[in-house]
Amino acid sequence: AAAVVLAVAYVLLVEKLGFLLLTPFLLAAYMFLYGERSLLKMAVIACITTACIWLLFTKVFMIFLPVGRIFA
């Protein structure tokens, strides 16, 4: 149930906060739900994964992810 709540919250907030700001928190929250407790490990994995996804979509696929209304 917590994973569904996180996914719904992400969908509702991604347009306002943007992909690069919100995704690391989502990934860290999912890692926490699945048993990871090392904050440093979660932060590093979440940030690297977010950067890789962003680079793949924007540079390779030419699909631009939401930047958020805060930064636009």
Secondary structure, 3 states (H helix, E strand, C coil): CHHHHHHHHHHHHHHHHCHHHHHHHHHHHHHHHCCCCCHHHHHHHHHHHHHHHHHHHHHHCCCCCCCCCCCC
